[in-house]
Amino acid sequence: MGILLFILAGIAEIGGGYLIWLWLREGKSPYLGLLGGGALIMYGIIATFQSFPTFGRVYAAYGGVFIVLAVLWGWLIDRKTPDLYDWVGAAICIVGVFVMLYPRS
């Protein structure tokens, strides 16, 4: 369940930020900004459902998952193909997440 919550939180955060980006940077409807704000609120709520006991550790580990999701978002939504360095950096982050969380779970 933990990884699913990380993924859902990441989608809410990246999606919310993206909708606000569209509103403010690309002149899209202010309703997208409102939806983006709602998604960011959901991100904050979803992250609290993690079973890991400390806020700092959850958010630090989530940062690694966020990086991978951001690379995937850029590839699938923005159509910017990640290069080797993007993938290597993302892999390093995921290794960090496992080092931080799973010996303790």
Phi and psi in degrees as GROMACS dihedral restraints (atoms count N, CA, C in turn):
[ dihedral_restraints ]
;  ai    aj    ak    al  type     phi  dphi    fc
    3     4     5     6     1   -57.7    20    10
    4     5     6     7     1   -47.4    20    10
    6     7     8     9     1   -67.0    20    10
    7     8     9    10     1   -35.6    20    10
    9    10    11    12     1   -62.2    20    10
   10    11    12    13     1   -40.5    20    10
   12    13    14    15     1   -65.7    20    10
   13    14    15    16     1   -38.6    20    10
   15    16    17    18     1   -60.8    20    10
   16    17    18    19     1   -43.6    20    10
   18    19    20    21     1   -66.4    20    10
   19    20    21    22     1   -45.4    20    10
   21    22    23    24     1   -62.4    20    10
   22    23    24    25     1   -43.1    20    10
   24    25    26    27     1   -62.9    20    10
   25    26    27    28     1   -40.6    20    10
   27    28    29    30     1   -64.3    20    10
   28    29    30    31     1   -43.0    20    10
   30    31    32    33     1   -64.1    20    10
   31    32    33    34     1   -41.0    20    10
   33    34    35    36     1   -64.0    20    10
   34    35    36    37     1   -43.1    20    10
   36    37    38    39     1   -69.8    20    10
   37    38    39    40     1   -48.5    20    10
   39    40    41    42     1   -67.3    20    10
   40    41    42    43     1   -43.1    20    10
   42    43    44    45     1   -62.2    20    10
   43    44    45    46     1   -42.7    20    10
   45    46    47    48     1   -63.2    20    10
   46    47    48    49     1   -45.3    20    10
   48    49    50    51     1   -62.7    20    10
   49    50    51    52     1   -38.5    20    10
   51    52    53    54     1   -64.5    20    10
   52    53    54    55     1   -42.8    20    10
   54    55    56    57     1   -64.4    20    10
   55    56    57    58     1   -39.6    20    10
   57    58    59    60     1   -67.4    20    10
   58    59    60    61     1   -38.3    20    10
   60    61    62    63     1   -57.3    20    10
   61    62    63    64     1   -47.7    20    10
   63    64    65    66     1   -59.5    20    10
   64    65    66    67     1   -41.7    20    10
   66    67    68    69     1   -65.6    20    10
   67    68    69    70     1   -53.5    20    10
   69    70    71    72     1   -83.1    20    10
   70    71    72    73     1   -35.7    20    10
   72    73    74    75     1   -94.3    20    10
   73    74    75    76     1   -26.9    20    10
   75    76    77    78     1  -117.0    20    10
   76    77    78    79     1     9.0    20    10
   78    79    80    81     1    68.1    20    10
   79    80    81    82     1    23.8    20    10
   81    82    83    84     1   -77.6    20    10
   82    83    84    85     1   178.0    20    10
   84    85    86    87     1   -58.0    20    10
   85    86    87    88     1   139.9    20    10
   87    88    89    90     1   -59.9    20    10
   88    89    90    91     1   -22.1    20    10
   90    91    92    93     1   -62.3    20    10
   91    92    93    94     1   -31.6    20    10
   93    94    95    96     1   -64.8    20    10
   94    95    96    97     1   -37.5    20    10
   96    97    98    99     1   -62.8    20    10
   97    98    99   100     1   -40.9    20    10
   99   100   101   102     1   -64.5    20    10
  100   101   102   103     1   -44.0    20    10
  102   103   104   105     1   -62.2    20    10
  103   104   105   106     1   -40.3    20    10
  105   106   107   108     1   -61.8    20    10
  106   107   108   109     1   -42.5    20    10
  108   109   110   111     1   -62.0    20    10
  109   110   111   112     1   -40.8    20    10
  111   112   113   114     1   -62.6    20    10
  112   113   114   115     1   -40.7    20    10
  114   115   116   117     1   -64.4    20    10
  115   116   117   118     1   -38.4    20    10
  117   118   119   120     1   -67.2    20    10
  118   119   120   121     1   -35.5    20    10
  120   121   122   123     1   -63.2    20    10
  121   122   123   124     1   -43.4    20    10
  123   124   125   126     1   -61.4    20    10
  124   125   126   127     1   -38.1    20    10
  126   127   128   129     1   -55.6    20    10
  127   128   129   130     1   -48.6    20    10
  129   130   131   132     1   -62.1    20    10
  130   131   132   133     1   -35.1    20    10
  132   133   134   135     1   -73.9    20    10
  133   134   135   136     1   -46.6    20    10
  135   136   137   138     1   -57.9    20    10
  136   137   138   139     1   -41.7    20    10
  138   139   140   141     1   -62.5    20    10
  139   140   141   142     1   -26.1    20    10
  141   142   143   144     1   -72.2    20    10
  142   143   144   145     1   -14.0    20    10
  144   145   146   147     1   -82.5    20    10
  145   146   147   148     1    -2.3    20    10
  147   148   149   150     1   -63.4    20    10
  148   149   150   151     1   144.0    20    10
  150   151   152   153     1   -84.1    20    10
  151   152   153   154     1   -11.5    20    10
  153   154   155   156     1   -66.9    20    10
  154   155   156   157     1   139.8    20    10
  156   157   158   159     1   -77.8    20    10
  157   158   159   160     1   -17.6    20    10
  159   160   161   162     1  -118.3    20    10
  160   161   162   163     1   136.9    20    10
  162   163   164   165     1   -57.8    20    10
  163   164   165   166     1   -50.2    20    10
  165   166   167   168     1   -59.9    20    10
  166   167   168   169     1   -42.3    20    10
  168   169   170   171     1   -67.9    20    10
  169   170   171   172     1   -42.0    20    10
  171   172   173   174     1   -61.1    20    10
  172   173   174   175     1   -46.8    20    10
  174   175   176   177     1   -72.0    20    10
  175   176   177   178     1   -33.6    20    10
  177   178   179   180     1   -65.3    20    10
  178   179   180   181     1   -46.0    20    10
  180   181   182   183     1   -65.5    20    10
  181   182   183   184     1   -40.3    20    10
  183   184   185   186     1   -58.4    20    10
  184   185   186   187     1   -34.1    20    10
  186   187   188   189     1   -57.1    20    10
  187   188   189   190     1   -39.6    20    10
  189   190   191   192     1   -65.7    20    10
  190   191   192   193     1   -41.9    20    10
  192   193   194   195     1   -65.3    20    10
  193   194   195   196     1   -40.9    20    10
  195   196   197   198     1   -57.3    20    10
  196   197   198   199     1   -43.0    20    10
  198   199   200   201     1   -60.4    20    10
  199   200   201   202     1   -45.2    20    10
  201   202   203   204     1   -63.1    20    10
  202   203   204   205     1   -45.1    20    10
  204   205   206   207     1   -63.6    20    10
  205   206   207   208     1   -37.2    20    10
  207   208   209   210     1   -65.5    20    10
  208   209   210   211     1   -39.0    20    10
  210   211   212   213     1   -63.3    20    10
  211   212   213   214     1   -44.8    20    10
  213   214   215   216     1   -64.7    20    10
  214   215   216   217     1   -40.5    20    10
  216   217   218   219     1   -59.9    20    10
  217   218   219   220     1   -46.9    20    10
  219   220   221   222     1   -59.6    20    10
  220   221   222   223     1   -37.1    20    10
  222   223   224   225     1   -73.5    20    10
  223   224   225   226     1   -48.2    20    10
  225   226   227   228     1   -84.0    20    10
  226   227   228   229     1   -35.8    20    10
  228   229   230   231     1   -97.3    20    10
  229   230   231   232     1   -48.6    20    10
  231   232   233   234     1   -85.2    20    10
  232   233   234   235     1    -8.7    20    10
  234   235   236   237     1    60.2    20    10
  235   236   237   238     1    37.8    20    10
  237   238   239   240     1  -108.9    20    10
  238   239   240   241     1   108.7    20    10
  240   241   242   243     1   -68.4    20    10
  241   242   243   244     1   123.7    20    10
  243   244   245   246     1   -65.6    20    10
  244   245   246   247     1   146.3    20    10
  246   247   248   249     1   -98.3    20    10
  247   248   249   250     1  -177.5    20    10
  249   250   251   252     1   -56.5    20    10
  250   251   252   253     1   -41.3    20    10
  252   253   254   255     1   -67.4    20    10
  253   254   255   256     1   -35.0    20    10
  255   256   257   258     1   -60.8    20    10
  256   257   258   259     1   -47.0    20    10
  258   259   260   261     1   -68.7    20    10
  259   260   261   262     1   -40.4    20    10
  261   262   263   264     1   -64.6    20    10
  262   263   264   265     1   -44.4    20    10
  264   265   266   267     1   -61.2    20    10
  265   266   267   268     1   -42.9    20    10
  267   268   269   270     1   -63.1    20    10
  268   269   270   271     1   -41.5    20    10
  270   271   272   273     1   -63.6    20    10
  271   272   273   274     1   -40.6    20    10
  273   274   275   276     1   -60.4    20    10
  274   275   276   277     1   -41.5    20    10
  276   277   278   279     1   -63.2    20    10
  277   278   279   280     1   -41.9    20    10
  279   280   281   282     1   -66.3    20    10
  280   281   282   283     1   -38.5    20    10
  282   283   284   285     1   -59.9    20    10
  283   284   285   286     1   -41.5    20    10
  285   286   287   288     1   -60.5    20    10
  286   287   288   289     1   -40.4    20    10
  288   289   290   291     1   -60.5    20    10
  289   290   291   292     1   -45.7    20    10
  291   292   293   294     1   -66.2    20    10
  292   293   294   295     1   -38.6    20    10
  294   295   296   297     1   -62.7    20    10
  295   296   297   298     1   -39.7    20    10
  297   298   299   300     1   -73.3    20    10
  298   299   300   301     1   -39.0    20    10
  300   301   302   303     1  -101.5    20    10
  301   302   303   304     1   -45.8    20    10
  303   304   305   306     1   -80.7    20    10
  304   305   306   307     1   -22.3    20    10
  306   307   308   309     1   -66.9    20    10
  307   308   309   310     1   -19.5    20    10
  309   310   311   312     1   -97.7    20    10
  310   311   312   313     1   -10.5    20    10
